[in-house]
Amino acid sequence: MLPGILGRKVGMTHLFTEDGRMVPVTVIQAGPVFVTQIKNDEKDGYTAVQVGFEEAREKHLTFPKFGHLKKAGVNKNLRTLKEFRVDSTSGIELGQEIACDIFTEGDKVTVTGTSKGRGFQGGVKRYHFRGQHMTHGYMTHRRPLSSGATGPQRVFKGVRKPGHMGDAQVTQKGLKIVKVDSERNLLLVDGSVPGPNGALVIVNKAGK
């Protein structure tokens, strides 16, 4: 089966274990996804399964995507297409529906998403700089000062300066599936997941 699935971050809540311990969890609306293309070594040079997730209105699909879904025999207007590399495609067919029951409680997973965009931010918020004293006599407060060595008369790459913060792909590792609700297609993941509520996320089994 697939090593992962697509979903939407719903939000955070908490559960209580049998020994009374509270566990913060993130709720992910995972799947169902539909197989839209199967790739193999002979034709494509690698083995992968492409799946589609989340229905959209027909006017929001491009003509190439509409034809691609029709060729795959999927009678749904799927918004997002994503490939998963696999070792073998045996048992997977075009149009097949795959739900969140490919995961079980206790599975280790990684979740990939897009972090919240913070716009243009200064060094204090972006890199947690300490800043100067907020008293009379100090003229800088939150502004970065010298750029350091400038022998080549340029700013070296990687220098921590004010700039664009967030809105980047982030992969959160070391997460665990606490509960699987197959009836409502929900995954409850121990810990935090990148992105705002409603963001698209990719849940992969650890090591995949």
C-alpha positions as CSV (number, residue, x, y, z in Angstrom):
1,M,0.0,0.0,0.0
2,L,1.0,3.6,0.0
3,P,3.6,4.9,2.5
4,G,1.6,8.1,3.1
5,I,-1.6,10.1,2.6
6,L,-2.8,13.6,2.0
7,G,-4.9,15.5,4.5
8,R,-6.0,18.8,6.0
9,K,-5.0,20.1,9.4
10,V,-8.2,20.5,11.5
11,G,-6.7,21.8,14.7
12,M,-5.5,20.7,18.1
13,T,-7.1,19.1,21.1
14,H,-6.1,16.6,23.8
15,L,-6.8,13.0,24.9
16,F,-6.4,11.3,28.2
17,T,-4.6,8.0,28.4
18,E,-5.7,5.0,30.5
19,D,-3.2,6.1,33.2
20,G,-4.8,9.6,33.3
21,R,-2.0,11.4,31.4
22,M,-3.1,14.2,29.1
23,V,-1.7,14.0,25.5
24,P,-1.9,17.0,23.2
25,V,-2.8,15.9,19.7
26,T,-3.3,17.4,16.2
27,V,-6.4,16.3,14.3
28,I,-5.8,15.7,10.6
29,Q,-8.6,15.0,8.1
30,A,-6.7,12.4,6.2
31,G,-8.1,11.1,2.8
32,P,-9.7,9.5,1.2
33,V,-7.4,9.7,-1.8
34,F,-7.9,8.1,-5.2
35,V,-5.2,6.6,-7.4
36,T,-4.9,8.7,-10.6
37,Q,-1.7,7.3,-12.1
38,I,0.7,4.4,-11.6
39,K,4.3,4.8,-12.8
40,N,6.9,2.1,-13.4
41,D,10.6,1.7,-14.2
42,E,10.1,0.7,-17.8
43,K,8.0,3.7,-18.9
44,D,8.9,6.4,-16.4
45,G,12.2,5.4,-14.9
46,Y,10.9,5.0,-11.4
47,T,8.1,3.4,-9.5
48,A,5.5,5.7,-7.9
49,V,1.8,6.1,-7.3
50,Q,0.0,9.4,-8.0
51,V,-3.1,10.1,-5.9
52,G,-5.7,12.8,-5.9
53,F,-7.2,14.4,-2.9
54,E,-10.2,16.7,-2.1
55,E,-13.0,17.4,-4.5
56,A,-13.3,20.8,-6.2
57,R,-15.8,22.4,-8.5
58,E,-15.4,21.6,-12.1
59,K,-14.6,25.2,-13.1
60,H,-11.6,25.1,-10.8
61,L,-9.9,22.3,-12.8
62,T,-7.7,22.9,-15.8
63,F,-8.4,21.0,-19.0
64,P,-5.2,18.9,-18.7
65,K,-6.1,17.9,-15.2
66,F,-9.7,17.1,-16.2
67,G,-8.5,14.9,-19.0
68,H,-5.9,13.2,-16.8
69,L,-8.6,12.3,-14.2
70,K,-11.0,11.1,-16.9
71,K,-8.2,8.8,-18.4
72,A,-7.6,7.3,-14.9
73,G,-11.3,6.5,-14.6
74,V,-11.8,8.8,-11.6
75,N,-15.3,10.3,-11.6
76,K,-14.3,13.1,-9.2
77,N,-12.9,16.5,-9.7
78,L,-9.8,16.2,-7.5
79,R,-8.0,19.4,-6.4
80,T,-4.6,18.2,-5.4
81,L,-2.4,15.5,-7.1
82,K,0.7,14.1,-5.3
83,E,3.1,11.2,-6.0
84,F,4.4,8.7,-3.5
85,R,7.5,6.6,-4.3
86,V,6.8,2.9,-3.7
87,D,8.9,-0.3,-4.0
88,S,6.1,-2.2,-5.7
89,T,2.7,-1.3,-7.2
90,S,1.2,-4.7,-6.9
91,G,-2.4,-4.6,-5.6
92,I,-2.9,-1.0,-6.6
93,E,-5.3,-0.1,-9.4
94,L,-6.4,3.1,-11.1
95,G,-9.3,4.7,-9.4
96,Q,-8.8,2.8,-6.2
97,E,-9.8,4.6,-3.0
98,I,-7.3,4.6,-0.2
99,A,-8.4,5.7,3.3
100,C,-6.5,6.6,6.5
101,D,-6.8,2.9,7.7
102,I,-3.4,2.3,6.1
103,F,-2.1,3.7,9.5
104,T,-2.5,2.0,12.9
105,E,-2.2,3.4,16.4
106,G,1.4,3.7,17.5
107,D,2.8,4.2,14.0
108,K,5.7,6.7,13.7
109,V,5.1,9.3,11.1
110,T,6.5,12.5,9.6
111,V,4.2,15.3,8.6
112,T,5.1,17.9,5.9
113,G,3.3,21.2,5.5
114,T,3.8,24.9,4.8
115,S,4.5,27.0,7.9
116,K,2.5,30.1,8.7
117,G,3.7,33.2,6.7
118,R,4.9,36.0,9.0
119,G,5.8,38.5,6.3
120,F,8.9,40.7,6.7
121,Q,10.3,40.5,10.2
122,G,13.2,41.8,12.1
123,G,16.1,39.9,13.7
124,V,14.5,39.7,17.2
125,K,11.4,37.8,16.0
126,R,13.0,36.0,13.1
127,Y,16.1,34.7,14.9
128,H,15.3,35.4,18.6
129,F,18.1,38.1,18.9
130,R,18.3,39.5,22.4
131,G,18.1,43.2,21.5
132,Q,19.5,46.2,23.4
133,H,18.3,47.9,26.5
134,M,15.0,49.7,26.2
135,T,16.4,52.8,28.0
136,H,17.5,56.3,27.2
137,G,21.0,56.4,25.8
138,Y,20.6,53.2,23.7
139,M,19.9,54.1,20.1
140,T,19.5,50.7,18.5
141,H,17.0,48.7,20.7
142,R,15.8,46.1,18.1
143,R,17.9,47.0,15.1
144,P,20.8,44.7,13.9
145,L,24.1,46.5,13.8
146,S,27.4,45.6,12.0
147,S,27.3,43.0,9.2
148,G,30.7,41.7,10.4
149,A,33.6,41.1,8.0
150,T,33.0,42.6,4.5
151,G,36.3,41.9,2.8
152,P,34.7,41.1,-0.6
153,Q,32.4,44.1,-0.2
154,R,29.3,42.1,0.0
155,V,27.1,40.4,2.6
156,F,27.8,36.7,2.9
157,K,25.1,34.2,2.3
158,G,23.5,32.9,5.5
159,V,24.0,36.1,7.5
160,R,21.0,36.5,9.9
161,K,19.3,39.7,8.9
162,P,15.7,41.0,8.8
163,G,13.7,39.4,6.0
164,H,10.9,37.1,4.9
165,M,9.8,34.8,7.7
166,G,7.7,31.6,7.4
167,D,5.7,30.4,4.4
168,A,8.2,27.6,3.8
169,Q,8.0,23.8,3.6
170,V,8.5,22.2,7.0
171,T,8.8,18.5,7.9
172,Q,8.0,17.6,11.4
173,K,9.6,14.3,12.5
174,G,9.2,12.1,15.5
175,L,5.4,12.1,15.6
176,K,3.2,9.2,16.6
177,I,-0.3,8.2,15.6
178,V,-2.4,8.2,18.8
179,K,-5.8,7.3,17.3
180,V,-7.2,6.4,13.9
181,D,-10.9,7.2,13.3
182,S,-11.7,5.3,10.0
183,E,-15.4,6.3,10.0
184,R,-14.6,10.0,9.9
185,N,-11.2,9.8,8.2
186,L,-9.4,11.4,11.1
187,L,-5.8,10.9,12.3
188,L,-4.9,12.1,15.8
189,V,-1.2,12.8,15.9
190,D,0.9,13.3,19.1
191,G,2.4,16.8,18.9
192,S,2.2,19.8,16.7
193,V,2.0,20.0,12.9
194,P,3.3,22.8,10.7
195,G,0.8,25.3,9.1
196,P,-2.4,26.9,10.1
197,N,-5.8,25.1,10.5
198,G,-7.1,24.0,7.1
199,A,-3.6,23.7,5.6
200,L,-2.7,20.9,3.3
201,V,-0.3,18.3,4.9
202,I,1.4,15.1,3.8
203,V,1.5,12.3,6.3
204,N,4.3,9.7,5.7
205,K,5.3,6.7,7.6
206,A,8.6,7.2,9.3
207,G,11.5,6.2,7.0
208,K,9.5,6.5,3.8
